[in-house]
């Protein structure tokens, strides 16, 4: 056996050993059944300096009036189903786990796709900051902000890489949303955020560019 063939065999053996290990992650289709309502988290408002943007994974109309949206999660507590009582979801999603949800604290990756009409709300950043100064934000408070503009995203894509150091918003997040405001204007949102930098682009147009 030549030295070249020997090296090739070593590479093949290594691949056979490594590939099954790398593919041992657990993929779960959650069908949008996630324990939260909207992407707004305590101390982490997504904004471009002027406008804050909130994406809803459940219809705003079914969020409990007394729920503090800054808590993000609303798990079942034995007396009610929490966010799971708010049906149907506005997105579907797939999660990738290293070992599985019964073992891992958070998934390695989550991917969301809008189901055709994802609610997206925009409010002036200064108004939202004033509203959350008491560390409480209800859906009624959010809906009552003077600058509120409600929209519906025809297309929505999100990729989330949760991090153990920040399990709520994750180590990084990217999402794109395209749709229309209630006044007929078209909007585009592009977000890319990690521990080091956040880039948020929000565009309002009189009509669709497509």
Backbone as numpy.savetxt, mean C-alpha at the origin, in Angstrom:
# Nx Ny Nz CAx CAy CAz Cx Cy Cz
38.49 -36.60 -17.29 37.65 -35.40 -17.29 38.53 -34.16 -17.29
38.24 -33.24 -18.20 39.05 -32.03 -18.28 38.71 -31.09 -17.13
39.61 -30.17 -16.86 39.38 -29.20 -15.78 38.16 -28.33 -16.08
37.97 -28.01 -17.36 36.83 -27.18 -17.74 35.51 -27.89 -17.45
35.43 -29.17 -17.80 34.22 -29.93 -17.54 33.98 -30.08 -16.05
35.04 -30.23 -15.30 34.92 -30.36 -13.84 34.31 -29.09 -13.25
34.79 -27.94 -13.71 34.25 -26.67 -13.22 32.77 -26.53 -13.57
32.41 -26.98 -14.78 31.02 -26.90 -15.21 30.12 -27.76 -14.33
30.58 -28.96 -13.99 29.81 -29.84 -13.13 29.63 -29.23 -11.73
30.66 -28.57 -11.23 30.57 -27.93 -9.92 29.50 -26.85 -9.94
29.47 -26.06 -11.02 28.47 -25.00 -11.14 27.07 -25.57 -11.18
26.88 -26.65 -11.96 25.57 -27.28 -12.07 25.09 -27.80 -10.72
25.99 -28.45 -10.00 25.64 -28.98 -8.67 25.23 -27.85 -7.74
25.98 -26.75 -7.77 25.65 -25.62 -6.91 24.28 -25.05 -7.25
23.98 -24.96 -8.53 22.67 -24.45 -8.95 21.55 -25.35 -8.46
21.78 -26.65 -8.54 20.76 -27.59 -8.10 20.51 -27.48 -6.61
21.54 -27.10 -5.87 21.40 -26.95 -4.42 20.77 -25.62 -4.07
21.18 -24.55 -4.79 20.75 -23.21 -4.43 19.33 -22.91 -4.87
18.96 -23.33 -6.09 17.66 -22.95 -6.64 16.49 -23.40 -5.78
16.43 -24.67 -5.30 15.30 -25.06 -4.46 15.21 -24.23 -3.20
16.36 -23.84 -2.62 16.35 -23.03 -1.42 15.77 -21.66 -1.70
16.17 -21.06 -2.84 15.70 -19.72 -3.18 14.22 -19.71 -3.51
13.70 -20.82 -4.00 12.29 -20.86 -4.40 11.39 -21.39 -3.29
11.93 -21.51 -2.09 11.17 -22.09 -0.99 10.25 -21.08 -0.32
10.20 -19.85 -0.81 9.32 -18.85 -0.22 7.86 -19.22 -0.46
6.98 -18.64 0.35 5.56 -18.96 0.32 4.80 -17.81 -0.34
4.06 -18.10 -1.39 3.27 -17.10 -2.11 1.80 -17.30 -1.78
1.14 -16.22 -1.35 -0.26 -16.31 -0.96 -1.07 -15.25 -1.69
-2.15 -15.66 -2.31 -3.08 -14.72 -2.94 -4.12 -14.33 -1.89
-4.04 -13.08 -1.41 -4.93 -12.63 -0.34 -6.24 -12.05 -0.86
-6.35 -11.84 -2.17 -7.59 -11.32 -2.76 -8.04 -10.01 -2.13
-7.07 -9.19 -1.71 -7.41 -7.90 -1.14 -7.87 -7.94 0.30
-7.86 -9.11 0.92 -8.32 -9.23 2.29 -7.19 -8.89 3.26
-7.00 -7.59 3.45 -5.93 -7.08 4.30 -6.55 -6.37 5.51
-5.85 -6.34 6.65 -6.45 -5.78 7.88 -6.29 -4.28 8.01
-6.48 -3.54 6.94 -6.40 -2.08 7.00 -7.28 -1.47 5.93
-7.51 -0.15 6.08 -8.46 0.56 5.23 -7.79 1.48 4.21
-6.77 2.21 4.65 -6.21 3.27 3.81 -4.74 3.46 4.14
-4.00 3.95 3.15 -2.56 4.17 3.37 -2.32 5.55 3.95
-2.56 5.64 5.24 -2.17 6.81 6.01 -1.73 6.29 7.37
-0.53 6.66 7.78 0.09 6.09 8.97 0.61 7.21 9.85
0.56 6.98 11.12 1.06 7.96 12.08 2.48 8.40 11.73
2.69 9.72 11.61 4.00 10.33 11.32 4.53 10.03 9.92
3.70 9.44 9.06 4.17 9.15 7.71 3.08 9.48 6.69
2.82 10.74 6.52 1.86 11.21 5.53 2.55 11.28 4.17
1.94 10.72 3.16 2.50 10.76 1.80 2.07 12.07 1.15
3.03 12.90 0.77 2.70 14.23 0.24 3.82 14.73 -0.66
3.50 15.77 -1.42 4.49 16.39 -2.31 4.90 17.78 -1.84
4.60 18.08 -0.57 4.90 19.38 -0.02 3.70 20.29 0.03
2.72 20.05 -0.82 1.49 20.84 -0.84 0.25 19.98 -0.64
0.19 18.87 -1.37 -0.95 17.97 -1.29 -0.56 16.65 -0.65
-1.43 16.16 0.22 -1.30 14.81 0.76 -2.23 13.90 -0.02
-1.82 12.64 -0.21 -2.63 11.68 -0.96 -2.90 10.47 -0.09
-4.14 10.00 -0.08 -4.54 8.82 0.70 -5.24 7.84 -0.24
-4.69 6.65 -0.33 -5.28 5.56 -1.14 -6.08 4.65 -0.22
-7.28 4.26 -0.66 -8.16 3.42 0.16 -8.22 2.00 -0.38
-7.94 1.03 0.49 -8.05 -0.39 0.15 -9.45 -0.93 0.46
-10.22 -0.11 1.15 -11.64 -0.40 1.43 -12.42 0.86 1.11
-13.70 0.74 0.88 -14.51 1.91 0.60 -14.55 2.82 1.84
-14.30 4.12 1.69 -14.33 5.03 2.84 -15.65 4.98 3.60
-16.75 4.72 2.90 -18.07 4.74 3.53 -18.26 3.65 4.58
-17.43 2.61 4.56 -17.63 1.54 5.55 -16.56 1.54 6.64
-15.73 2.57 6.70 -14.76 2.68 7.78 -15.50 3.13 9.04
-15.33 2.43 10.16 -16.04 2.81 11.39 -15.77 4.26 11.77
-16.83 4.95 12.19 -16.73 6.39 12.47 -15.74 6.70 13.58
-15.55 5.77 14.54 -14.67 6.04 15.67 -13.27 5.46 15.50
-12.97 4.89 14.32 -11.65 4.29 14.12 -10.60 5.37 13.86
-9.48 5.27 14.59 -8.36 6.20 14.38 -7.54 5.70 13.20
-7.64 6.38 12.07 -6.98 5.94 10.86 -5.46 5.94 10.99
-4.92 6.70 11.93 -3.47 6.73 12.13 -2.96 5.41 12.70
-3.86 4.59 13.26 -3.46 3.27 13.77 -3.24 2.27 12.65
-3.73 2.59 11.46 -3.56 1.79 10.25 -4.29 0.45 10.33
-3.81 -0.46 11.17 -4.40 -1.80 11.27 -5.70 -1.79 12.07
-6.64 -2.63 11.66 -7.86 -2.88 12.43 -8.13 -4.37 12.39
-7.54 -5.08 13.35 -7.63 -6.54 13.40 -8.94 -6.99 14.07
-9.42 -8.18 13.76 -10.56 -8.75 14.51 -10.21 -8.85 15.98
-11.18 -8.58 16.85 -10.90 -8.61 18.29 -11.79 -9.59 19.05
-12.48 -10.43 18.33 -13.36 -11.39 19.00 -14.80 -10.94 19.04
-15.04 -9.63 18.93 -16.41 -9.12 18.91 -16.79 -8.58 17.54
-15.79 -8.18 16.74 -16.07 -7.76 15.37 -14.90 -8.15 14.48
-15.10 -8.04 13.18 -14.10 -8.49 12.22 -13.10 -7.41 11.83
-13.19 -6.25 12.43 -12.26 -5.19 12.09 -12.40 -4.81 10.62
-11.26 -4.60 9.95 -11.28 -4.20 8.54 -11.91 -5.25 7.64
-11.91 -6.51 8.07 -12.47 -7.57 7.25 -13.99 -7.50 7.15
-14.59 -6.65 7.99 -16.03 -6.45 7.92 -16.39 -5.44 6.83
-15.37 -4.81 6.25 -15.56 -3.77 5.24 -15.35 -4.38 3.86
-16.43 -4.81 3.24 -16.36 -5.55 1.98 -17.18 -4.86 0.89
-16.78 -5.00 -0.38 -15.59 -5.71 -0.85 -14.37 -4.80 -0.85
-13.16 -5.36 -0.94 -11.96 -4.53 -1.03 -11.89 -3.84 -2.39
-11.06 -2.82 -2.48 -10.89 -2.09 -3.75 -9.68 -2.58 -4.53
-8.89 -3.47 -3.93 -7.72 -4.04 -4.60 -7.68 -5.53 -4.37
-6.92 -6.23 -5.20 -6.51 -7.59 -4.83 -5.01 -7.54 -4.60
-4.46 -8.58 -4.00 -3.04 -8.54 -3.67 -2.46 -9.92 -3.48
-1.16 -9.99 -3.66 -0.38 -11.21 -3.45 0.75 -10.88 -2.49
1.01 -11.77 -1.54 2.13 -11.57 -0.62 3.12 -12.73 -0.75
4.39 -12.38 -0.62 5.47 -13.36 -0.65 6.09 -13.42 0.74
6.11 -14.61 1.33 6.65 -14.79 2.69 7.88 -15.68 2.65
8.79 -15.45 3.55 9.96 -16.30 3.64 9.56 -17.70 4.10
8.76 -17.75 5.18 8.31 -19.04 5.71 6.79 -19.18 5.71
6.10 -18.06 5.90 4.65 -18.09 5.94 4.13 -17.15 7.01
2.86 -16.75 6.93 2.30 -15.79 7.89 2.23 -16.31 9.32
2.25 -17.62 9.49 2.21 -18.17 10.85 3.58 -18.12 11.52
4.62 -17.83 10.73 5.98 -17.82 11.27 6.60 -16.43 11.21
6.46 -15.78 10.08 7.12 -14.49 9.86 6.29 -13.34 10.40
7.00 -12.28 10.86 6.32 -11.09 11.36 5.68 -10.30 10.22
6.34 -10.26 9.07 5.84 -9.51 7.91 6.29 -10.22 6.64
5.56 -10.03 5.55 5.98 -10.66 4.29 7.21 -9.99 3.71
7.88 -10.70 2.82 9.02 -10.12 2.12 8.56 -9.09 1.11
7.39 -9.32 0.51 6.92 -8.45 -0.56 5.40 -8.56 -0.67
4.76 -7.43 -0.94 3.32 -7.41 -1.19 3.07 -6.63 -2.47
2.20 -7.16 -3.31 1.87 -6.51 -4.57 0.36 -6.32 -4.66
-0.07 -5.08 -4.89 -1.49 -4.74 -4.95 -1.85 -4.28 -6.35
-3.07 -4.61 -6.75 -3.60 -4.19 -8.04 -5.02 -3.70 -7.85
-5.31 -2.51 -8.37 -6.66 -1.97 -8.24 -7.68 -2.77 -9.02
-8.90 -2.79 -8.51 -9.97 -3.54 -9.14 -10.85 -2.66 -10.03
-10.34 -1.46 -10.35 -11.05 -0.64 -11.32 -11.56 0.69 -10.83
-11.73 0.86 -9.52 -12.23 2.13 -8.99 -11.70 2.28 -7.56
-10.41 2.53 -7.44 -9.79 2.67 -6.13 -9.96 4.11 -5.64
-10.60 4.33 -4.50 -10.74 5.69 -4.00 -9.37 6.30 -3.66
-9.13 7.50 -4.15 -7.91 8.24 -3.85 -8.32 9.65 -3.46
-7.95 10.07 -2.25 -8.32 11.39 -1.76 -7.09 12.28 -1.67
-7.31 13.57 -1.94 -6.25 14.57 -1.84 -6.71 15.69 -0.90
-5.83 16.09 0.01 -6.12 17.22 0.89 -4.85 18.07 1.03
-5.04 19.35 1.32 -3.89 20.22 1.55 -3.10 19.70 2.75
-1.79 19.66 2.60 -0.93 19.11 3.64 -1.09 19.85 4.96
-1.17 21.17 4.92 -1.27 21.92 6.18 -2.56 21.61 6.92
-3.66 21.37 6.18 -4.92 21.01 6.83 -4.83 19.64 7.49
-4.21 18.69 6.79 -4.10 17.34 7.35 -3.17 17.33 8.55
-2.10 18.08 8.50 -1.18 18.15 9.64 -1.88 18.72 10.87
-2.73 19.71 10.65 -3.49 20.28 11.77 -4.49 19.26 12.32
-5.09 18.48 11.42 -6.10 17.50 11.84 -5.49 16.37 12.66
-4.23 16.00 12.39 -3.61 14.88 13.09 -2.76 15.34 14.28
-2.78 16.62 14.58 -1.96 17.14 15.68 -2.32 16.52 17.02
-3.58 16.08 17.17 -4.01 15.43 18.41 -3.81 13.92 18.37
-3.14 13.43 17.33 -2.84 12.01 17.15 -4.09 11.17 16.90
-5.14 11.82 16.41 -6.37 11.10 16.06 -6.87 11.64 14.72
-7.24 10.72 13.83 -7.86 11.11 12.56 -8.95 10.11 12.23
-10.19 10.57 12.26 -11.31 9.70 11.88 -11.68 9.98 10.43
-12.44 9.08 9.84 -12.86 9.27 8.46 -13.74 10.52 8.34
-14.49 10.83 9.39 -15.32 12.03 9.37 -14.48 13.30 9.35
-13.39 13.31 10.15 -12.50 14.47 10.15 -11.85 14.65 8.78
-11.39 13.55 8.21 -10.74 13.62 6.91 -11.72 14.12 5.84
-12.93 13.58 5.86 -13.93 13.96 4.87 -14.37 15.42 5.02
-14.19 15.98 6.22 -14.63 17.34 6.48 -13.58 18.41 6.20
-12.38 18.03 5.78 -11.35 19.02 5.51 -11.74 19.86 4.29
-11.60 21.19 4.37 -12.11 22.08 3.32 -11.53 21.81 1.93
-10.26 21.40 1.87 -9.61 21.24 0.57 -9.83 19.87 -0.06
-10.58 18.99 0.58 -10.69 17.60 0.12 -11.13 17.51 -1.34
-10.38 16.73 -2.10 -10.76 16.36 -3.47 -10.79 14.85 -3.54
-11.93 14.28 -3.90 -12.08 12.84 -3.99 -11.91 12.39 -5.44
-11.15 11.30 -5.59 -10.93 10.76 -6.92 -11.11 9.26 -6.94
-11.10 8.72 -8.15 -11.22 7.28 -8.34 -10.16 6.84 -9.35
-9.29 5.93 -8.92 -8.20 5.47 -9.79 -8.67 4.30 -10.64
-8.64 4.50 -11.94 -8.95 3.41 -12.86 -7.83 2.39 -12.87
-6.59 2.88 -12.70 -5.42 2.00 -12.67 -4.64 2.25 -11.39
-4.34 1.17 -10.68 -3.55 1.29 -9.45 -2.63 0.09 -9.33
-1.36 0.37 -9.06 -0.36 -0.67 -8.84 0.50 -0.28 -7.65
0.74 -1.22 -6.76 1.58 -0.96 -5.59 2.49 -2.15 -5.33
3.74 -1.85 -5.00 4.68 -2.88 -4.55 5.26 -2.42 -3.23
5.12 -3.27 -2.23 5.56 -2.95 -0.87 6.57 -4.00 -0.41
7.69 -3.53 0.12 8.69 -4.41 0.71 8.74 -4.12 2.21
7.96 -4.83 3.00 7.94 -4.55 4.44 9.30 -4.80 5.08
9.62 -3.96 6.08 10.87 -4.12 6.81 10.58 -4.34 8.28
11.33 -5.19 8.93 11.08 -5.48 10.33 11.23 -4.24 11.20
12.06 -3.29 10.77 12.25 -2.09 11.57 11.07 -1.14 11.45
10.25 -1.33 10.43 9.06 -0.49 10.27 7.98 -1.29 9.57
7.34 -2.18 10.31 6.43 -3.15 9.69 5.14 -2.58 9.13
4.78 -1.33 9.49 3.52 -0.80 9.00 3.66 -0.33 7.57
4.55 0.62 7.34 4.70 1.13 5.98 5.73 0.35 5.20
6.58 -0.40 5.89 7.54 -1.24 5.21 8.85 -0.56 4.92
9.81 -1.37 4.49 11.12 -0.85 4.16 11.07 0.07 2.97
10.21 -0.24 1.99 10.04 0.64 0.83 8.69 0.38 0.20
8.21 1.40 -0.52 6.92 1.29 -1.18 6.96 2.08 -2.48
6.32 1.54 -3.49 6.13 2.23 -4.75 4.67 2.05 -5.16
4.03 3.14 -5.61 2.71 2.95 -6.18 2.42 4.02 -7.22
1.60 3.62 -8.19 1.16 4.49 -9.28 -0.36 4.46 -9.33
-0.96 5.63 -9.47 -2.42 5.71 -9.57 -2.79 6.71 -10.66
-3.71 6.31 -11.52 -4.24 7.18 -12.58 -5.76 7.14 -12.52
-6.38 8.31 -12.57 -7.84 8.32 -12.54 -8.41 9.71 -12.67
-9.64 9.87 -12.18 -10.35 11.13 -12.35 -10.88 11.62 -11.01
-10.84 12.94 -10.85 -11.46 13.58 -9.70 -12.95 13.75 -9.96
-13.68 14.06 -8.89 -15.13 14.24 -9.04 -15.47 15.41 -9.96
-14.56 16.39 -10.06 -14.85 17.54 -10.92 -14.47 17.29 -12.38
-14.03 16.06 -12.70 -13.75 15.69 -14.07 -12.29 15.80 -14.46
-11.46 16.37 -13.61 -10.05 16.46 -13.93 -9.35 15.11 -13.78
-8.31 14.94 -14.54 -7.51 13.71 -14.50 -6.39 13.90 -13.48
-6.04 12.83 -12.76 -4.91 12.91 -11.83 -3.95 11.75 -12.06
-2.70 12.02 -11.74 -1.66 11.00 -11.75 -0.87 11.11 -10.45
-0.58 9.97 -9.85 0.24 9.94 -8.64 1.35 8.92 -8.84
2.58 9.34 -8.54 3.73 8.44 -8.58 4.48 8.58 -7.26
4.60 7.47 -6.54 5.26 7.49 -5.24 6.35 6.43 -5.19
7.51 6.83 -4.71 8.61 5.90 -4.47 9.28 6.32 -3.17
9.20 5.46 -2.18 9.68 5.83 -0.85 10.43 4.67 -0.21
11.55 5.00 0.43 12.27 4.03 1.24 12.80 4.75 2.47
13.69 4.09 3.22 14.17 4.69 4.47 15.00 5.94 4.23
15.55 6.09 3.04 16.45 7.20 2.77 15.80 8.37 2.06
14.80 8.11 1.24 14.25 9.18 0.42 12.82 8.86 0.00
12.01 9.92 -0.12 10.64 9.78 -0.60 10.43 10.73 -1.78
9.94 10.19 -2.88 9.63 11.00 -4.06 8.13 10.85 -4.33
7.45 11.98 -4.37 6.00 11.98 -4.60 5.70 12.97 -5.72
5.06 12.49 -6.76 4.66 13.34 -7.87 3.14 13.26 -8.02
2.49 14.41 -7.92 1.04 14.50 -8.05 0.73 15.51 -9.14
-0.04 15.08 -10.14 -0.39 15.95 -11.26 -1.90 15.96 -11.43
-2.46 17.17 -11.55 -3.86 17.34 -11.89 -3.94 17.97 -13.27
-4.74 17.39 -14.14 -4.87 17.88 -15.51 -6.35 18.08 -15.84
-6.65 19.01 -16.77 -8.05 19.22 -17.15 -8.66 18.04 -17.90
-7.80 17.22 -18.52 -8.32 16.04 -19.23 -7.26 14.96 -19.24
-7.64 13.77 -19.69 -6.74 12.64 -19.69 -5.69 12.77 -20.80
-4.43 12.42 -20.51 -3.40 12.45 -21.54 -3.44 11.26 -22.46
-4.34 10.30 -22.18 -4.37 9.07 -22.97 -5.48 9.11 -24.02
